Amino acid sequence: MRYVVLQVILKEKLWGTGSGNLTELERVINDQASKGYRLHTITTASSGSKGLGGGDRVQATMVFESLS
């Protein structure tokens, strides 16, 4: 079997709650699906940010498995 491992950093919105770039996560998953891969595993790790704008960061690591 063949696997692909990708990471996406999800950033908290400047105002309000939730991620400001969930569409990026969706795009990565759909891109791999169109190449014949399915999401096998996803893990997340979070960290705070003290920089300008603040907000937490969530690192999503995804393992995709080839369907063929």
mmCIF file of the N, C-alpha and C atoms, coordinates in Angstrom:
data_MODEL
# 
_entry.id   MODEL 
# 
loop_
_atom_site.group_PDB 
_atom_site.id 
_atom_site.type_symbol 
_atom_site.label_atom_id 
_atom_site.label_alt_id 
_atom_site.label_comp_id 
_atom_site.label_asym_id 
_atom_site.label_entity_id 
_atom_site.label_seq_id 
_atom_site.pdbx_PDB_ins_code 
_atom_site.Cartn_x 
_atom_site.Cartn_y 
_atom_site.Cartn_z 
_atom_site.occupancy 
_atom_site.B_iso_or_equiv 
_atom_site.pdbx_formal_charge 
_atom_site.auth_seq_id 
_atom_site.auth_comp_id 
_atom_site.auth_asym_id 
_atom_site.auth_atom_id 
_atom_site.pdbx_PDB_model_num 
ATOM 1   N N  . MET A 1 1  ? 0.846   -1.191 0.000  1.00 0.00 ? 1  MET A N  1 
ATOM 2   C CA . MET A 1 1  ? 0.000   0.000  0.000  1.00 0.00 ? 1  MET A CA 1 
ATOM 3   C C  . MET A 1 1  ? 0.883   1.244  0.000  1.00 0.00 ? 1  MET A C  1 
ATOM 4   N N  . ARG A 1 2  ? 0.331   2.301  -0.531 1.00 0.00 ? 2  ARG A N  1 
ATOM 5   C CA . ARG A 1 2  ? 1.036   3.581  -0.550 1.00 0.00 ? 2  ARG A CA 1 
ATOM 6   C C  . ARG A 1 2  ? 0.313   4.566  0.346  1.00 0.00 ? 2  ARG A C  1 
ATOM 7   N N  . TYR A 1 3  ? 1.097   5.411  1.007  1.00 0.00 ? 3  TYR A N  1 
ATOM 8   C CA . TYR A 1 3  ? 0.546   6.403  1.921  1.00 0.00 ? 3  TYR A CA 1 
ATOM 9   C C  . TYR A 1 3  ? 1.131   7.776  1.617  1.00 0.00 ? 3  TYR A C  1 
ATOM 10  N N  . VAL A 1 4  ? 0.378   8.802  1.962  1.00 0.00 ? 4  VAL A N  1 
ATOM 11  C CA . VAL A 1 4  ? 0.823   10.185 1.876  1.00 0.00 ? 4  VAL A CA 1 
ATOM 12  C C  . VAL A 1 4  ? 0.545   10.809 3.234  1.00 0.00 ? 4  VAL A C  1 
ATOM 13  N N  . VAL A 1 5  ? 1.532   11.554 3.760  1.00 0.00 ? 5  VAL A N  1 
ATOM 14  C CA . VAL A 1 5  ? 1.365   12.235 5.044  1.00 0.00 ? 5  VAL A CA 1 
ATOM 15  C C  . VAL A 1 5  ? 1.452   13.740 4.788  1.00 0.00 ? 5  VAL A C  1 
ATOM 16  N N  . LEU A 1 6  ? 0.430   14.465 5.231  1.00 0.00 ? 6  LEU A N  1 
ATOM 17  C CA . LEU A 1 6  ? 0.374   15.920 5.041  1.00 0.00 ? 6  LEU A CA 1 
ATOM 18  C C  . LEU A 1 6  ? 0.004   16.602 6.355  1.00 0.00 ? 6  LEU A C  1 
ATOM 19  N N  . GLN A 1 7  ? 0.447   17.851 6.495  1.00 0.00 ? 7  GLN A N  1 
ATOM 20  C CA . GLN A 1 7  ? 0.087   18.639 7.671  1.00 0.00 ? 7  GLN A CA 1 
ATOM 21  C C  . GLN A 1 7  ? -0.561  19.946 7.231  1.00 0.00 ? 7  GLN A C  1 
ATOM 22  N N  . VAL A 1 8  ? -1.548  20.363 8.007  1.00 0.00 ? 8  VAL A N  1 
ATOM 23  C CA . VAL A 1 8  ? -2.213  21.649 7.798  1.00 0.00 ? 8  VAL A CA 1 
ATOM 24  C C  . VAL A 1 8  ? -2.245  22.345 9.151  1.00 0.00 ? 8  VAL A C  1 
ATOM 25  N N  . ILE A 1 9  ? -1.893  23.623 9.169  1.00 0.00 ? 9  ILE A N  1 
ATOM 26  C CA . ILE A 1 9  ? -1.972  24.416 10.388 1.00 0.00 ? 9  ILE A CA 1 
ATOM 27  C C  . ILE A 1 9  ? -3.288  25.181 10.365 1.00 0.00 ? 9  ILE A C  1 
ATOM 28  N N  . LEU A 1 10 ? -4.125  24.912 11.356 1.00 0.00 ? 10 LEU A N  1 
ATOM 29  C CA . LEU A 1 10 ? -5.403  25.611 11.481 1.00 0.00 ? 10 LEU A CA 1 
ATOM 30  C C  . LEU A 1 10 ? -5.214  26.767 12.438 1.00 0.00 ? 10 LEU A C  1 
ATOM 31  N N  . LYS A 1 11 ? -5.587  27.957 12.004 1.00 0.00 ? 11 LYS A N  1 
ATOM 32  C CA . LYS A 1 11 ? -5.414  29.156 12.822 1.00 0.00 ? 11 LYS A CA 1 
ATOM 33  C C  . LYS A 1 11 ? -6.760  29.625 13.336 1.00 0.00 ? 11 LYS A C  1 
ATOM 34  N N  . GLU A 1 12 ? -6.783  30.001 14.593 1.00 0.00 ? 12 GLU A N  1 
ATOM 35  C CA . GLU A 1 12 ? -8.011  30.533 15.178 1.00 0.00 ? 12 GLU A CA 1 
ATOM 36  C C  . GLU A 1 12 ? -8.313  31.878 14.544 1.00 0.00 ? 12 GLU A C  1 
ATOM 37  N N  . LYS A 1 13 ? -9.601  32.149 14.364 1.00 0.00 ? 13 LYS A N  1 
ATOM 38  C CA . LYS A 1 13 ? -10.017 33.439 13.826 1.00 0.00 ? 13 LYS A CA 1 
ATOM 39  C C  . LYS A 1 13 ? -9.539  34.550 14.748 1.00 0.00 ? 13 LYS A C  1 
ATOM 40  N N  . LEU A 1 14 ? -9.269  35.711 14.171 1.00 0.00 ? 14 LEU A N  1 
ATOM 41  C CA . LEU A 1 14 ? -8.833  36.855 14.951 1.00 0.00 ? 14 LEU A CA 1 
ATOM 42  C C  . LEU A 1 14 ? -9.903  37.266 15.951 1.00 0.00 ? 14 LEU A C  1 
ATOM 43  N N  . TRP A 1 15 ? -11.161 37.258 15.506 1.00 0.00 ? 15 TRP A N  1 
ATOM 44  C CA . TRP A 1 15 ? -12.282 37.562 16.384 1.00 0.00 ? 15 TRP A CA 1 
ATOM 45  C C  . TRP A 1 15 ? -13.238 36.392 16.381 1.00 0.00 ? 15 TRP A C  1 
ATOM 46  N N  . GLY A 1 16 ? -13.797 36.073 17.504 1.00 0.00 ? 16 GLY A N  1 
ATOM 47  C CA . GLY A 1 16 ? -14.750 34.971 17.572 1.00 0.00 ? 16 GLY A CA 1 
ATOM 48  C C  . GLY A 1 16 ? -14.051 33.653 17.857 1.00 0.00 ? 16 GLY A C  1 
ATOM 49  N N  . THR A 1 17 ? -14.749 32.587 17.577 1.00 0.00 ? 17 THR A N  1 
ATOM 50  C CA . THR A 1 17 ? -14.193 31.275 17.858 1.00 0.00 ? 17 THR A CA 1 
ATOM 51  C C  . THR A 1 17 ? -14.188 30.438 16.591 1.00 0.00 ? 17 THR A C  1 
ATOM 52  N N  . GLY A 1 18 ? -13.470 29.345 16.642 1.00 0.00 ? 18 GLY A N  1 
ATOM 53  C CA . GLY A 1 18 ? -13.396 28.443 15.500 1.00 0.00 ? 18 GLY A CA 1 
ATOM 54  C C  . GLY A 1 18 ? -12.194 28.733 14.632 1.00 0.00 ? 18 GLY A C  1 
ATOM 55  N N  . SER A 1 19 ? -11.976 27.880 13.664 1.00 0.00 ? 19 SER A N  1 
ATOM 56  C CA . SER A 1 19 ? -10.831 28.012 12.781 1.00 0.00 ? 19 SER A CA 1 
ATOM 57  C C  . SER A 1 19 ? -11.160 28.942 11.618 1.00 0.00 ? 19 SER A C  1 
ATOM 58  N N  . GLY A 1 20 ? -10.186 29.747 11.256 1.00 0.00 ? 20 GLY A N  1 
ATOM 59  C CA . GLY A 1 20 ? -10.368 30.658 10.137 1.00 0.00 ? 20 GLY A CA 1 
ATOM 60  C C  . GLY A 1 20 ? -10.054 30.034 8.793  1.00 0.00 ? 20 GLY A C  1 
ATOM 61  N N  . ASN A 1 21 ? -9.488  28.820 8.792  1.00 0.00 ? 21 ASN A N  1 
ATOM 62  C CA . ASN A 1 21 ? -9.117  28.228 7.508  1.00 0.00 ? 21 ASN A CA 1 
ATOM 63  C C  . ASN A 1 21 ? -9.497  26.746 7.387  1.00 0.00 ? 21 ASN A C  1 
ATOM 64  N N  . LEU A 1 22 ? -10.681 26.408 7.832  1.00 0.00 ? 22 LEU A N  1 
ATOM 65  C CA . LEU A 1 22 ? -11.153 25.032 7.651  1.00 0.00 ? 22 LEU A CA 1 
ATOM 66  C C  . LEU A 1 22 ? -11.271 24.670 6.180  1.00 0.00 ? 22 LEU A C  1 
ATOM 67  N N  . THR A 1 23 ? -11.467 25.654 5.325  1.00 0.00 ? 23 THR A N  1 
ATOM 68  C CA . THR A 1 23 ? -11.553 25.384 3.892  1.00 0.00 ? 23 THR A CA 1 
ATOM 69  C C  . THR A 1 23 ? -10.227 24.830 3.373  1.00 0.00 ? 23 THR A C  1 
ATOM 70  N N  . GLU A 1 24 ? -9.110  25.223 3.976  1.00 0.00 ? 24 GLU A N  1 
ATOM 71  C CA . GLU A 1 24 ? -7.805  24.681 3.584  1.00 0.00 ? 24 GLU A CA 1 
ATOM 72  C C  . GLU A 1 24 ? -7.727  23.193 3.912  1.00 0.00 ? 24 GLU A C  1 
ATOM 73  N N  . LEU A 1 25 ? -8.213  22.813 5.078  1.00 0.00 ? 25 LEU A N  1 
ATOM 74  C CA . LEU A 1 25 ? -8.249  21.399 5.470  1.00 0.00 ? 25 LEU A CA 1 
ATOM 75  C C  . LEU A 1 25 ? -9.127  20.607 4.497  1.00 0.00 ? 25 LEU A C  1 
ATOM 76  N N  . GLU A 1 26 ? -10.281 21.160 4.187  1.00 0.00 ? 26 GLU A N  1 
ATOM 77  C CA . GLU A 1 26 ? -11.201 20.502 3.254  1.00 0.00 ? 26 GLU A CA 1 
ATOM 78  C C  . GLU A 1 26 ? -10.565 20.358 1.877  1.00 0.00 ? 26 GLU A C  1 
ATOM 79  N N  . ARG A 1 27 ? -9.862  21.386 1.428  1.00 0.00 ? 27 ARG A N  1 
ATOM 80  C CA . ARG A 1 27 ? -9.204  21.355 0.117  1.00 0.00 ? 27 ARG A CA 1 
ATOM 81  C C  . ARG A 1 27 ? -8.160  20.245 0.065  1.00 0.00 ? 27 ARG A C  1 
ATOM 82  N N  . VAL A 1 28 ? -7.352  20.117 1.119  1.00 0.00 ? 28 VAL A N  1 
ATOM 83  C CA . VAL A 1 28 ? -6.319  19.080 1.155  1.00 0.00 ? 28 VAL A CA 1 
ATOM 84  C C  . VAL A 1 28 ? -6.949  17.688 1.091  1.00 0.00 ? 28 VAL A C  1 
ATOM 85  N N  . ILE A 1 29 ? -8.000  17.465 1.863  1.00 0.00 ? 29 ILE A N  1 
ATOM 86  C CA . ILE A 1 29 ? -8.673  16.160 1.869  1.00 0.00 ? 29 ILE A CA 1 
ATOM 87  C C  . ILE A 1 29 ? -9.271  15.859 0.500  1.00 0.00 ? 29 ILE A C  1 
ATOM 88  N N  . ASN A 1 30 ? -9.950  16.822 -0.097 1.00 0.00 ? 30 ASN A N  1 
ATOM 89  C CA . ASN A 1 30 ? -10.562 16.616 -1.415 1.00 0.00 ? 30 ASN A CA 1 
ATOM 90  C C  . ASN A 1 30 ? -9.511  16.421 -2.512 1.00 0.00 ? 30 ASN A C  1 
ATOM 91  N N  . ASP A 1 31 ? -8.384  17.137 -2.424 1.00 0.00 ? 31 ASP A N  1 
ATOM 92  C CA . ASP A 1 31 ? -7.310  16.957 -3.410 1.00 0.00 ? 31 ASP A CA 1 
ATOM 93  C C  . ASP A 1 31 ? -6.792  15.525 -3.375 1.00 0.00 ? 31 ASP A C  1 
ATOM 94  N N  . GLN A 1 32 ? -6.578  14.997 -2.184 1.00 0.00 ? 32 GLN A N  1 
ATOM 95  C CA . GLN A 1 32 ? -6.074  13.634 -2.070 1.00 0.00 ? 32 GLN A CA 1 
ATOM 96  C C  . GLN A 1 32 ? -7.124  12.613 -2.521 1.00 0.00 ? 32 GLN A C  1 
ATOM 97  N N  . ALA A 1 33 ? -8.383  12.877 -2.220 1.00 0.00 ? 33 ALA A N  1 
ATOM 98  C CA . ALA A 1 33 ? -9.466  11.982 -2.658 1.00 0.00 ? 33 ALA A CA 1 
ATOM 99  C C  . ALA A 1 33 ? -9.518  11.919 -4.184 1.00 0.00 ? 33 ALA A C  1 
ATOM 100 N N  . SER A 1 34 ? -9.305  13.059 -4.836 1.00 0.00 ? 34 SER A N  1 
ATOM 101 C CA . SER A 1 34 ? -9.338  13.080 -6.301 1.00 0.00 ? 34 SER A CA 1 
ATOM 102 C C  . SER A 1 34 ? -8.149  12.329 -6.901 1.00 0.00 ? 34 SER A C  1 
ATOM 103 N N  . LYS A 1 35 ? -7.096  12.108 -6.111 1.00 0.00 ? 35 LYS A N  1 
ATOM 104 C CA . LYS A 1 35 ? -5.920  11.359 -6.559 1.00 0.00 ? 35 LYS A CA 1 
ATOM 105 C C  . LYS A 1 35 ? -6.010  9.877  -6.201 1.00 0.00 ? 35 LYS A C  1 
ATOM 106 N N  . GLY A 1 36 ? -7.126  9.468  -5.611 1.00 0.00 ? 36 GLY A N  1 
ATOM 107 C CA . GLY A 1 36 ? -7.311  8.061  -5.294 1.00 0.00 ? 36 GLY A CA 1 
ATOM 108 C C  . GLY A 1 36 ? -6.875  7.674  -3.891 1.00 0.00 ? 36 GLY A C  1 
ATOM 109 N N  . TYR A 1 37 ? -6.815  8.637  -2.989 1.00 0.00 ? 37 TYR A N  1 
ATOM 110 C CA . TYR A 1 37 ? -6.452  8.363  -1.602 1.00 0.00 ? 37 TYR A CA 1 
ATOM 111 C C  . TYR A 1 37 ? -7.645  8.632  -0.693 1.00 0.00 ? 37 TYR A C  1 
ATOM 112 N N  . ARG A 1 38 ? -7.683  7.922  0.425  1.00 0.00 ? 38 ARG A N  1 
ATOM 113 C CA . ARG A 1 38 ? -8.705  8.204  1.429  1.00 0.00 ? 38 ARG A CA 1 
ATOM 114 C C  . ARG A 1 38 ? -8.005  8.543  2.732  1.00 0.00 ? 38 ARG A C  1 
ATOM 115 N N  . LEU A 1 39 ? -8.668  9.349  3.537  1.00 0.00 ? 39 LEU A N  1 
ATOM 116 C CA . LEU A 1 39 ? -8.115  9.729  4.826  1.00 0.00 ? 39 LEU A CA 1 
ATOM 117 C C  . LEU A 1 39 ? -8.119  8.508  5.734  1.00 0.00 ? 39 LEU A C  1 
ATOM 118 N N  . HIS A 1 40 ? -6.956  8.102  6.166  1.00 0.00 ? 40 HIS A N  1 
ATOM 119 C CA . HIS A 1 40 ? -6.798  6.925  7.016  1.00 0.00 ? 40 HIS A CA 1 
ATOM 120 C C  . HIS A 1 40 ? -6.769  7.339  8.492  1.00 0.00 ? 40 HIS A C  1 
ATOM 121 N N  . THR A 1 41 ? -5.969  8.352  8.811  1.00 0.00 ? 41 THR A N  1 
ATOM 122 C CA . THR A 1 41 ? -5.781  8.789  10.192 1.00 0.00 ? 41 THR A CA 1 
ATOM 123 C C  . THR A 1 41 ? -5.577  10.293 10.220 1.00 0.00 ? 41 THR A C  1 
ATOM 124 N N  . ILE A 1 42 ? -6.103  10.933 11.263 1.00 0.00 ? 42 ILE A N  1 
ATOM 125 C CA . ILE A 1 42 ? -5.822  12.349 11.485 1.00 0.00 ? 42 ILE A CA 1 
ATOM 126 C C  . ILE A 1 42 ? -5.544  12.545 12.963 1.00 0.00 ? 42 ILE A C  1 
ATOM 127 N N  . THR A 1 43 ? -4.484  13.284 13.259 1.00 0.00 ? 43 THR A N  1 
ATOM 128 C CA . THR A 1 43 ? -4.160  13.631 14.639 1.00 0.00 ? 43 THR A CA 1 
ATOM 129 C C  . THR A 1 43 ? -3.970  15.139 14.710 1.00 0.00 ? 43 THR A C  1 
ATOM 130 N N  . THR A 1 44 ? -4.182  15.682 15.876 1.00 0.00 ? 44 THR A N  1 
ATOM 131 C CA . THR A 1 44 ? -4.014  17.121 16.054 1.00 0.00 ? 44 THR A CA 1 
ATOM 132 C C  . THR A 1 44 ? -3.154  17.407 17.273 1.00 0.00 ? 44 THR A C  1 
ATOM 133 N N  . ALA A 1 45 ? -2.457  18.520 17.214 1.00 0.00 ? 45 ALA A N  1 
ATOM 134 C CA . ALA A 1 45 ? -1.688  19.028 18.340 1.00 0.00 ? 45 ALA A CA 1 
ATOM 135 C C  . ALA A 1 45 ? -1.927  20.522 18.370 1.00 0.00 ? 45 ALA A C  1 
ATOM 136 N N  . SER A 1 46 ? -2.173  21.076 19.535 1.00 0.00 ? 46 SER A N  1 
ATOM 137 C CA . SER A 1 46 ? -2.463  22.511 19.618 1.00 0.00 ? 46 SER A CA 1 
ATOM 138 C C  . SER A 1 46 ? -1.359  23.236 20.371 1.00 0.00 ? 46 SER A C  1 
ATOM 139 N N  . SER A 1 47 ? -1.215  24.516 20.024 1.00 0.00 ? 47 SER A N  1 
ATOM 140 C CA . SER A 1 47 ? -0.255  25.374 20.704 1.00 0.00 ? 47 SER A CA 1 
ATOM 141 C C  . SER A 1 47 ? -0.781  26.791 20.684 1.00 0.00 ? 47 SER A C  1 
ATOM 142 N N  . GLY A 1 48 ? -0.416  27.551 21.682 1.00 0.00 ? 48 GLY A N  1 
ATOM 143 C CA . GLY A 1 48 ? -0.811  28.954 21.746 1.00 0.00 ? 48 GLY A CA 1 
ATOM 144 C C  . GLY A 1 48 ? 0.138   29.801 20.930 1.00 0.00 ? 48 GLY A C  1 
ATOM 145 N N  . SER A 1 49 ? -0.292  30.993 20.626 1.00 0.00 ? 49 SER A N  1 
ATOM 146 C CA . SER A 1 49 ? 0.537   31.940 19.898 1.00 0.00 ? 49 SER A CA 1 
ATOM 147 C C  . SER A 1 49 ? 0.532   33.245 20.660 1.00 0.00 ? 49 SER A C  1 
ATOM 148 N N  . LYS A 1 50 ? 1.725   33.800 20.847 1.00 0.00 ? 50 LYS A N  1 
ATOM 149 C CA . LYS A 1 50 ? 1.828   35.063 21.577 1.00 0.00 ? 50 LYS A CA 1 
ATOM 150 C C  . LYS A 1 50 ? 2.155   36.215 20.641 1.00 0.00 ? 50 LYS A C  1 
ATOM 151 N N  . GLY A 1 51 ? 2.165   35.943 19.362 1.00 0.00 ? 51 GLY A N  1 
ATOM 152 C CA . GLY A 1 51 ? 2.493   36.970 18.387 1.00 0.00 ? 51 GLY A CA 1 
ATOM 153 C C  . GLY A 1 51 ? 1.346   37.937 18.153 1.00 0.00 ? 51 GLY A C  1 
ATOM 154 N N  . LEU A 1 52 ? 1.554   38.865 17.249 1.00 0.00 ? 52 LEU A N  1 
ATOM 155 C CA . LEU A 1 52 ? 0.532   39.842 16.890 1.00 0.00 ? 52 LEU A CA 1 
ATOM 156 C C  . LEU A 1 52 ? -0.706  39.122 16.394 1.00 0.00 ? 52 LEU A C  1 
ATOM 157 N N  . GLY A 1 53 ? -1.834  39.411 16.956 1.00 0.00 ? 53 GLY A N  1 
ATOM 158 C CA . GLY A 1 53 ? -3.080  38.758 16.578 1.00 0.00 ? 53 GLY A CA 1 
ATOM 159 C C  . GLY A 1 53 ? -3.390  37.557 17.429 1.00 0.00 ? 53 GLY A C  1 
ATOM 160 N N  . GLY A 1 54 ? -2.345  37.025 18.101 1.00 0.00 ? 54 GLY A N  1 
ATOM 161 C CA . GLY A 1 54 ? -2.550  35.895 19.019 1.00 0.00 ? 54 GLY A CA 1 
ATOM 162 C C  . GLY A 1 54 ? -3.275  34.753 18.361 1.00 0.00 ? 54 GLY A C  1 
ATOM 163 N N  . GLY A 1 55 ? -4.081  34.063 19.137 1.00 0.00 ? 55 GLY A N  1 
ATOM 164 C CA . GLY A 1 55 ? -4.861  32.943 18.612 1.00 0.00 ? 55 GLY A CA 1 
ATOM 165 C C  . GLY A 1 55 ? -4.104  31.642 18.695 1.00 0.00 ? 55 GLY A C  1 
ATOM 166 N N  . ASP A 1 56 ? -4.826  30.603 18.945 1.00 0.00 ? 56 ASP A N  1 
ATOM 167 C CA . ASP A 1 56 ? -4.227  29.275 19.020 1.00 0.00 ? 56 ASP A CA 1 
ATOM 168 C C  . ASP A 1 56 ? -3.984  28.718 17.629 1.00 0.00 ? 56 ASP A C  1 
ATOM 169 N N  . ARG A 1 57 ? -3.083  27.773 17.561 1.00 0.00 ? 57 ARG A N  1 
ATOM 170 C CA . ARG A 1 57 ? -2.789  27.057 16.322 1.00 0.00 ? 57 ARG A CA 1 
ATOM 171 C C  . ARG A 1 57 ? -3.033  25.578 16.581 1.00 0.00 ? 57 ARG A C  1 
ATOM 172 N N  . VAL A 1 58 ? -3.634  24.920 15.620 1.00 0.00 ? 58 VAL A N  1 
ATOM 173 C CA . VAL A 1 58 ? -3.829  23.476 15.696 1.00 0.00 ? 58 VAL A CA 1 
ATOM 174 C C  . VAL A 1 58 ? -3.152  22.883 14.472 1.00 0.00 ? 58 VAL A C  1 
ATOM 175 N N  . GLN A 1 59 ? -2.223  21.966 14.718 1.00 0.00 ? 59 GLN A N  1 
ATOM 176 C CA . GLN A 1 59 ? -1.526  21.280 13.634 1.00 0.00 ? 59 GLN A CA 1 
ATOM 177 C C  . GLN A 1 59 ? -2.226  19.960 13.393 1.00 0.00 ? 59 GLN A C  1 
ATOM 178 N N  . ALA A 1 60 ? -2.807  19.814 12.221 1.00 0.00 ? 60 ALA A N  1 
ATOM 179 C CA . ALA A 1 60 ? -3.495  18.566 11.840 1.00 0.00 ? 60 ALA A CA 1 
ATOM 180 C C  . ALA A 1 60 ? -2.554  17.771 10.945 1.00 0.00 ? 60 ALA A C  1 
ATOM 181 N N  . THR A 1 61 ? -2.222  16.563 11.381 1.00 0.00 ? 61 THR A N  1 
ATOM 182 C CA . THR A 1 61 ? -1.392  15.654 10.586 1.00 0.00 ? 61 THR A CA 1 
ATOM 183 C C  . THR A 1 61 ? -2.298  14.556 10.062 1.00 0.00 ? 61 THR A C  1 
ATOM 184 N N  . MET A 1 62 ? -2.319  14.402 8.748  1.00 0.00 ? 62 MET A N  1 
ATOM 185 C CA . MET A 1 62 ? -3.226  13.444 8.116  1.00 0.00 ? 62 MET A CA 1 
ATOM 186 C C  . MET A 1 62 ? -2.436  12.397 7.354  1.00 0.00 ? 62 MET A C  1 
ATOM 187 N N  . VAL A 1 63 ? -2.861  11.143 7.480  1.00 0.00 ? 63 VAL A N  1 
ATOM 188 C CA . VAL A 1 63 ? -2.279  10.049 6.715  1.00 0.00 ? 63 VAL A CA 1 
ATOM 189 C C  . VAL A 1 63 ? -3.347  9.579  5.742  1.00 0.00 ? 63 VAL A C  1 
ATOM 190 N N  . PHE A 1 64 ? -2.999  9.604  4.465  1.00 0.00 ? 64 PHE A N  1 
ATOM 191 C CA . PHE A 1 64 ? -3.914  9.169  3.417  1.00 0.00 ? 64 PHE A CA 1 
ATOM 192 C C  . PHE A 1 64 ? -3.418  7.835  2.868  1.00 0.00 ? 64 PHE A C  1 
ATOM 193 N N  . GLU A 1 65 ? -4.350  6.945  2.608  1.00 0.00 ? 65 GLU A N  1 
ATOM 194 C CA . GLU A 1 65 ? -4.054  5.605  2.114  1.00 0.00 ? 65 GLU A CA 1 
ATOM 195 C C  . GLU A 1 65 ? -4.539  5.476  0.677  1.00 0.00 ? 65 GLU A C  1 
ATOM 196 N N  . SER A 1 66 ? -3.700  4.898  -0.156 1.00 0.00 ? 66 SER A N  1 
ATOM 197 C CA . SER A 1 66 ? -4.076  4.691  -1.548 1.00 0.00 ? 66 SER A CA 1 
ATOM 198 C C  . SER A 1 66 ? -5.199  3.660  -1.632 1.00 0.00 ? 66 SER A C  1 
ATOM 199 N N  . LEU A 1 67 ? -6.188  3.923  -2.467 1.00 0.00 ? 67 LEU A N  1 
ATOM 200 C CA . LEU A 1 67 ? -7.305  2.999  -2.649 1.00 0.00 ? 67 LEU A CA 1 
ATOM 201 C C  . LEU A 1 67 ? -7.003  1.927  -3.687 1.00 0.00 ? 67 LEU A C  1 
ATOM 202 N N  . SER A 1 68 ? -5.929  2.103  -4.424 1.00 0.00 ? 68 SER A N  1 
ATOM 203 C CA . SER A 1 68 ? -5.597  1.112  -5.468 1.00 0.00 ? 68 SER A CA 1 
ATOM 204 C C  . SER A 1 68 ? -4.419  0.253  -5.073 1.00 0.00 ? 68 SER A C  1 
# 
